[in-house]
Amino acid sequence: MEYKNIAATIYLKDGRAVKGPNDFTPDGDVFETAKIFNDCGVDKIFIFDLSDDDDEHELNLQTIKNLNRNLEIKVCAGGNIRRFEDIKKIFYAGCLQVILNGSKPNSFELAKEASKRFGKDRILVSVKNVNFIFKNSEAMEEHFHEMLALDKKMLDALENITAIPSIVAVEDYNLEEFVDILKRDSVRGITGRFVTESAQEIMLLKTRLSEYGIHMVNFASSLQWRDLKKNSDGMVPVIVQDYRTDEVLMLAYMNEEAFLCTISSGQMTYFSRSRQEIWRKGETSGHIQYVKSLTADCDFDTILAKVSQIGAACHTGNASCFFHSIVKKEYLEKNPLKVFEEVYGIIMNRKQFPKEGSYTNYLFEKGLDKILKKIGEENTEIIIAAKNPDPEEMKYEISDYIYHLMVLMAERGITWEDITQELSQR
């Protein structure tokens, strides 16, 4: 059975989020909004570029690119697509799919070219009425993967014309209506203003929809509360880590109610021993912890939670509760990610704050051509070293090459997150 989706929508005007295509009222910080969508259980984000000219179009594309650097869920963008080059720019900005406007006369020709070049699974179309579908019904399934139906009243007609599944725009939160729509075989998901207004409750909505037999991407625990070993207070300690950095953020406790609330809501919920009550992390401070994974230890008496932390984990305002040093032994960092990030950070620091006698600053001062020349030289050195049976020289030359590559990345404003995101999509 296919999973049903809940999609969020972001409208961009002048590089900032606005409330809608006809309402340019600012709608909060677009990066914070996208981060919440990424973590709260939303399955896909639609981004619409509302630009009026090429300069604004480029500004919005840059915002989309910056958003995609930190998003892990599927992003589909559209708006102001007039030529095939605009489609390529959306993909180059990190989006997995593009959405064409069914009311524009050249959309079908663009879809034919784009589906041939990139595959139809990356091409969507938004429709306000059935005219576009009716006119192109014979070839729709060949070039489009999915439709965004902007009017739910079209569903009956769409089902009679095409087998392409729809994401349906439904503005207001109405659980009964959601159930009726999502139970249709032709419907793949829903979107609308209700997602923005109730983003923190999306996982809870998915839990409720699941109770109606709708197949949603939400948490289903492999262990029951009875499978865990409790302490003398009937609780289980929870060690909380940042899912990206593995930094230990805090230690808290769960009883059964907190455990079940955590799974159903997708937000870390604990039992406060001092207040003797259930508390959802961040319900007053806004410093929410969105669940990424829960794992029991070998004895089933401790839970390890990996979370996306919004704000600070500690009530003192510190990122982590663990900040009082007791003893510390210096060591050489060998974690590849941390080493790459640390070296890249030093290179960026040299670029921003030049240091006399620094070779890195020498490269920046000489400019792009000098950096490219050094990369070419180091690349040749790797090839020569690879012919040597002793691997030590090759390791040395690869390290030189990666360093110069990072200088080039810093020069062009490319981060390791950009690279890892691109690799993860291949």
C-alpha positions as CSV (number, residue, x, y, z in Angstrom):
1,M,0.0,0.0,0.0
2,E,1.3,3.4,-0.9
3,Y,2.0,6.0,1.8
4,K,0.0,9.2,1.7
5,N,1.8,12.5,2.1
6,I,1.4,15.8,3.9
7,A,3.1,18.6,1.9
8,A,3.9,22.1,3.1
9,T,3.9,25.2,0.8
10,I,6.3,28.2,0.9
11,Y,5.7,31.3,-1.3
12,L,8.7,33.4,-2.1
13,K,8.7,37.1,-3.0
14,D,11.9,39.1,-3.1
15,G,13.7,36.2,-1.4
16,R,11.4,36.1,1.6
17,A,8.4,34.1,2.6
18,V,4.9,35.6,2.0
19,K,1.5,34.4,2.9
20,G,0.3,33.5,-0.6
21,P,0.3,34.2,-4.4
22,N,-2.1,37.1,-3.9
23,D,-1.0,38.1,-0.4
24,F,2.6,39.4,-0.1
25,T,2.4,39.9,3.6
26,P,5.6,38.6,5.2
27,D,5.2,35.2,6.6
28,G,8.0,34.8,9.1
29,D,11.7,33.8,8.6
30,V,11.7,31.4,5.6
31,F,14.7,29.4,6.9
32,E,13.1,28.8,10.4
33,T,9.9,27.8,8.7
34,A,11.6,25.4,6.4
35,K,13.6,23.9,9.3
36,I,10.3,23.2,11.2
37,F,8.8,21.6,8.1
38,N,11.9,19.5,7.7
39,D,11.6,18.1,11.2
40,C,8.0,18.1,12.1
41,G,6.8,15.2,9.9
42,V,6.1,17.0,6.6
43,D,6.9,14.7,3.7
44,K,7.5,17.3,0.9
45,I,7.8,21.0,0.5
46,F,6.4,23.0,-2.5
47,I,8.2,26.3,-3.0
48,F,6.6,28.8,-5.4
49,D,8.7,31.6,-6.9
50,L,6.4,34.7,-7.2
51,S,9.0,36.8,-8.9
52,D,8.1,39.5,-11.5
53,D,11.5,39.8,-13.3
54,D,14.7,38.0,-13.9
55,D,16.6,39.7,-11.0
56,E,14.0,38.7,-8.5
57,H,13.8,35.2,-10.1
58,E,17.6,34.8,-9.5
59,L,17.2,36.1,-5.9
60,N,14.4,33.5,-5.2
61,L,16.5,30.8,-6.8
62,Q,19.4,31.7,-4.5
63,T,17.0,31.5,-1.5
64,I,15.8,28.0,-2.6
65,K,19.5,26.9,-3.0
66,N,20.3,28.2,0.5
67,L,17.2,26.4,1.9
68,N,18.1,23.1,0.3
69,R,21.5,23.2,2.0
70,N,19.8,22.3,5.3
71,L,16.7,20.4,4.1
72,E,16.5,16.6,4.1
73,I,13.0,16.1,2.8
74,K,11.9,16.3,-0.8
75,V,11.6,19.8,-2.2
76,C,9.7,20.7,-5.4
77,A,9.8,24.2,-6.8
78,G,7.9,26.1,-9.5
79,G,6.8,29.6,-10.5
80,N,8.1,31.9,-13.2
81,I,9.2,29.0,-15.4
82,R,9.2,30.3,-18.9
83,R,12.0,28.3,-20.6
84,F,13.8,25.0,-20.2
85,E,16.7,26.8,-18.6
86,D,14.5,27.8,-15.7
87,I,13.8,24.1,-15.0
88,K,17.5,23.3,-15.0
89,K,18.2,26.2,-12.5
90,I,15.6,24.7,-10.1
91,F,17.3,21.3,-10.2
92,Y,20.7,23.0,-9.8
93,A,19.3,24.8,-6.7
94,G,19.0,21.4,-5.1
95,C,15.3,20.6,-5.7
96,L,14.4,17.0,-6.5
97,Q,11.3,17.9,-8.5
98,V,9.9,20.9,-10.5
99,I,6.3,21.9,-10.7
100,L,4.9,23.5,-13.9
101,N,1.9,25.7,-14.1
102,G,-0.9,24.0,-16.1
103,S,-2.4,27.4,-17.0
104,K,0.6,28.5,-18.9
105,P,0.5,27.6,-22.7
106,N,4.0,26.3,-23.0
107,S,3.9,24.0,-19.9
108,F,3.2,20.8,-21.8
109,E,6.1,21.4,-24.3
110,L,8.4,22.1,-21.4
111,A,7.2,19.0,-19.6
112,K,8.0,16.9,-22.7
113,E,11.5,18.2,-22.9
114,A,12.1,18.0,-19.1
115,S,10.8,14.5,-18.7
116,K,12.9,13.3,-21.5
117,R,16.0,14.9,-20.0
118,F,15.5,14.3,-16.3
119,G,12.8,11.6,-16.1
120,K,9.1,12.1,-15.6
121,D,9.3,11.3,-11.9
122,R,10.8,14.7,-11.4
123,I,8.1,16.6,-13.3
124,L,4.8,17.8,-11.6
125,V,2.0,20.1,-12.8
126,S,-0.3,22.4,-10.9
127,V,-3.9,22.7,-12.1
128,K,-6.8,25.0,-11.2
129,N,-9.3,23.3,-13.6
130,V,-9.5,20.2,-15.7
131,N,-8.9,22.0,-19.0
132,F,-5.1,21.3,-19.1
133,I,-5.6,17.7,-18.2
134,F,-8.4,17.2,-20.7
135,K,-6.5,18.8,-23.6
136,N,-3.4,16.7,-22.9
137,S,-5.0,13.6,-21.5
138,E,-3.4,11.1,-23.9
139,A,0.2,12.1,-23.1
140,M,-0.2,13.2,-19.5
141,E,1.1,9.9,-17.9
142,E,4.1,9.9,-20.2
143,H,5.4,13.3,-19.0
144,F,4.0,14.0,-15.5
145,H,4.6,12.1,-12.2
146,E,2.1,14.0,-10.1
147,M,-0.5,16.8,-10.0
148,L,-1.1,19.5,-7.5
149,A,-4.9,20.0,-7.6
150,L,-5.5,23.5,-6.4
151,D,-9.3,23.0,-6.2
152,K,-10.6,19.9,-4.3
153,K,-13.8,20.1,-6.3
154,M,-11.9,18.9,-9.4
155,L,-11.2,15.4,-7.9
156,D,-14.1,13.6,-9.4
157,A,-13.4,15.0,-12.9
158,L,-9.7,14.3,-12.6
159,E,-10.3,10.7,-11.6
160,N,-12.3,10.2,-14.8
161,I,-9.7,11.8,-17.1
162,T,-6.3,10.6,-15.8
163,A,-4.6,8.0,-13.6
164,I,-1.9,10.5,-12.4
165,P,-2.1,10.9,-8.6
166,S,-2.8,14.2,-7.0
167,I,-1.7,16.3,-4.0
168,V,-4.8,18.2,-3.1
169,A,-4.8,21.8,-1.7
170,V,-7.1,21.9,1.4
171,E,-6.7,25.2,3.2
172,D,-8.5,24.6,6.6
173,Y,-7.8,22.0,9.2
174,N,-10.7,19.5,9.0
175,L,-9.9,15.9,10.0
176,E,-13.0,14.4,8.5
177,E,-12.4,16.1,5.2
178,F,-8.7,15.0,5.2
179,V,-9.9,11.4,5.8
180,D,-12.4,11.5,2.9
181,I,-9.8,13.0,0.5
182,L,-6.9,10.7,1.4
183,K,-9.0,7.6,1.2
184,R,-9.3,8.1,-2.6
185,D,-7.0,5.9,-4.5
186,S,-6.2,8.8,-6.9
187,V,-4.9,11.1,-4.1
188,R,-1.3,10.9,-2.9
189,G,-1.5,13.6,-0.3
190,I,-2.8,17.0,0.9
191,T,-1.3,20.4,1.4
192,G,-2.6,23.8,2.4
193,R,-2.3,26.7,4.9
194,F,-3.3,24.3,7.7
195,V,0.3,22.8,7.5
196,T,1.9,26.1,8.3
197,E,-0.6,27.0,11.0
198,S,-0.3,23.6,12.8
199,A,3.2,22.5,11.8
200,Q,4.2,21.3,15.3
201,E,1.2,18.9,15.3
202,I,1.8,17.2,11.9
203,M,3.0,13.9,13.4
204,L,0.0,13.9,15.7
205,L,-2.3,14.5,12.7
206,K,-0.6,11.6,10.9
207,T,-1.2,9.4,14.0
208,R,-4.9,10.3,13.9
209,L,-5.1,9.6,10.1
210,S,-3.5,6.2,10.7
211,E,-6.3,5.4,13.1
212,Y,-8.7,5.7,10.2
213,G,-6.7,3.2,8.2
214,I,-4.7,5.7,6.1
215,H,-1.1,4.7,5.5
216,M,1.1,7.5,6.7
217,V,4.8,7.9,7.2
218,N,4.9,8.2,11.0
219,F,6.4,6.4,14.0
220,A,5.4,2.9,14.8
221,S,7.3,1.5,17.8
222,S,9.1,-1.8,17.5
223,L,9.1,-2.1,21.3
224,Q,6.3,-1.7,23.7
225,W,6.6,0.1,27.1
226,R,6.3,-3.3,28.8
227,D,9.5,-4.4,27.0
228,L,11.6,-1.8,28.7
229,K,13.1,-2.2,32.2
230,K,12.0,0.6,34.5
231,N,13.9,2.0,37.5
232,S,12.5,2.1,41.0
233,D,10.3,5.0,40.1
234,G,8.8,3.2,37.2
235,M,10.6,5.3,34.6
236,V,13.3,4.9,32.0
237,P,16.2,7.4,31.6
238,V,16.7,9.0,28.2
239,I,20.0,10.2,26.8
240,V,19.4,12.8,24.1
241,Q,21.8,13.5,21.3
242,D,21.9,16.0,18.4
243,Y,21.2,13.8,15.3
244,R,23.7,15.6,13.1
245,T,26.6,16.2,15.4
246,D,26.1,13.4,18.0
247,E,26.6,16.0,20.7
248,V,25.0,14.8,24.0
249,L,22.4,17.4,24.8
250,M,20.6,16.3,28.0
251,L,19.4,13.5,30.2
252,A,15.7,13.1,31.2
253,Y,13.2,10.5,32.2
254,M,10.0,9.0,30.6
255,N,7.1,7.2,32.1
256,E,4.6,5.3,29.9
257,E,2.5,8.3,29.1
258,A,5.6,10.3,28.0
259,F,6.8,7.4,25.9
260,L,3.5,7.1,24.1
261,C,3.2,10.9,23.6
262,T,6.7,11.0,22.1
263,I,5.9,8.4,19.5
264,S,2.5,9.8,18.6
265,S,3.6,13.5,18.4
266,G,7.1,13.1,17.1
267,Q,8.3,15.5,19.8
268,M,10.3,14.5,22.9
269,T,8.1,14.3,25.9
270,Y,9.3,13.6,29.4
271,F,8.1,13.2,33.0
272,S,9.4,15.9,35.3
273,R,10.4,14.4,38.6
274,S,10.5,17.8,40.3
275,R,7.1,19.0,39.1
276,Q,5.6,15.5,39.0
277,E,4.0,16.1,35.6
278,I,4.3,15.3,31.9
279,W,6.1,18.0,29.8
280,R,6.8,18.2,26.1
281,K,10.2,19.7,25.6
282,G,9.8,23.3,24.3
283,E,6.1,23.7,25.0
284,T,6.8,27.0,26.8
285,S,10.3,27.9,25.6
286,G,9.9,27.0,22.0
287,H,13.0,24.8,22.2
288,I,11.4,21.8,20.7
289,Q,13.1,18.5,20.2
290,Y,11.9,16.7,17.0
291,V,12.4,12.9,17.1
292,K,14.8,11.4,14.6
293,S,15.2,8.0,16.3
294,L,14.7,6.2,19.6
295,T,17.0,3.2,20.4
296,A,17.0,1.0,23.5
297,D,20.3,-0.2,25.0
298,C,21.4,-3.8,25.4
299,D,19.6,-4.2,28.7
300,F,16.5,-2.4,27.6
301,D,16.8,0.0,30.6
302,T,17.9,3.2,28.8
303,I,16.7,5.0,25.7
304,L,19.0,6.9,23.3
305,A,17.1,9.6,21.5
306,K,18.5,11.4,18.4
307,V,16.8,14.6,17.9
308,S,16.7,17.8,15.9
309,Q,17.0,20.5,18.6
310,I,15.3,23.8,18.1
311,G,17.1,26.4,20.2
312,A,19.0,25.4,23.3
313,A,18.6,22.1,25.1
314,C,19.5,23.4,28.5
315,H,17.3,25.6,30.7
316,T,20.4,27.8,31.3
317,G,20.5,28.7,27.6
318,N,23.4,26.5,26.7
319,A,23.2,24.3,23.7
320,S,23.9,21.2,25.9
321,C,23.4,20.6,29.5
322,F,26.9,19.1,29.7
323,F,29.2,22.1,29.8
324,H,31.0,21.8,33.2
325,S,34.5,20.4,32.5
326,I,35.9,17.9,35.1
327,V,38.9,16.5,33.3
328,K,40.1,16.6,29.7
329,K,42.8,15.0,27.8
330,E,43.9,16.5,24.5
331,Y,43.7,14.1,21.5
332,L,44.1,14.2,17.7
333,E,40.7,14.3,16.0
334,K,40.3,11.5,13.5
335,N,36.6,11.7,12.7
336,P,36.6,12.5,8.9
337,L,33.6,14.8,9.0
338,K,34.9,16.8,11.9
339,V,38.4,17.0,10.3
340,F,37.0,18.3,7.0
341,E,34.7,20.8,8.8
342,E,37.6,22.0,11.1
343,V,40.0,22.5,8.2
344,Y,37.4,24.2,6.1
345,G,36.6,26.4,9.0
346,I,40.2,27.4,9.3
347,I,40.4,28.2,5.6
348,M,37.2,30.3,5.8
349,N,38.7,32.1,8.8
350,R,41.9,32.9,6.8
351,K,39.7,34.3,4.0
352,Q,37.7,36.6,6.4
353,F,40.7,37.5,8.7
354,P,43.9,37.4,6.6
355,K,47.0,36.3,8.5
356,E,50.5,37.5,7.4
357,G,52.6,34.7,6.0
358,S,49.7,32.3,5.5
359,Y,49.9,30.1,2.4
360,T,46.1,30.0,2.4
361,N,45.9,33.8,2.2
362,Y,48.6,33.7,-0.5
363,L,46.3,31.6,-2.7
364,F,43.3,33.8,-2.0
365,E,45.3,36.9,-2.9
366,K,46.5,35.4,-6.2
367,G,42.9,34.6,-7.1
368,L,41.0,31.8,-8.8
369,D,43.4,31.1,-11.6
370,K,46.2,30.4,-9.2
371,I,44.0,28.1,-7.1
372,L,42.9,26.2,-10.2
373,K,46.5,25.9,-11.3
374,K,47.5,24.3,-8.0
375,I,44.5,21.9,-8.1
376,G,45.7,20.8,-11.6
377,E,49.2,20.3,-10.3
378,E,48.1,18.3,-7.3
379,N,45.8,16.2,-9.4
380,T,48.8,15.2,-11.6
381,E,50.8,14.4,-8.4
382,I,48.1,12.0,-7.4
383,I,48.2,10.2,-10.7
384,I,52.0,9.9,-10.5
385,A,51.9,8.7,-6.9
386,A,49.2,6.1,-7.7
387,K,51.8,4.3,-9.9
388,N,54.1,3.9,-6.9
389,P,53.5,0.7,-5.0
390,D,54.0,2.5,-1.7
391,P,50.7,4.1,-0.7
392,E,52.2,6.6,1.6
393,E,53.1,9.1,-1.1
394,M,49.5,8.8,-2.6
395,K,48.0,9.6,0.9
396,Y,50.2,12.7,1.1
397,E,49.2,13.9,-2.4
398,I,45.5,13.2,-1.9
399,S,45.7,15.3,1.3
400,D,47.3,18.1,-0.6
401,Y,44.7,17.9,-3.3
402,I,41.8,18.0,-0.8
403,Y,43.2,21.0,1.0
404,H,43.5,23.0,-2.3
405,L,40.0,21.8,-3.3
406,M,38.7,23.2,0.0
407,V,40.4,26.5,-0.8
408,L,38.5,26.5,-4.1
409,M,35.3,25.6,-2.3
410,A,35.8,28.6,0.1
411,E,36.6,30.9,-2.8
412,R,33.4,29.9,-4.6
413,G,31.2,29.8,-1.5
414,I,30.6,26.0,-1.6
415,T,30.3,24.1,1.7
416,W,30.7,20.4,2.6
417,E,27.0,20.3,3.2
418,D,26.5,21.4,-0.4
419,I,28.7,18.5,-1.5
420,T,27.1,15.9,0.8
421,Q,23.6,16.9,-0.3
422,E,24.5,16.6,-3.9
423,L,26.0,13.1,-3.3
424,S,23.0,12.0,-1.3
425,Q,20.7,12.7,-4.2
426,R,22.6,10.6,-6.7
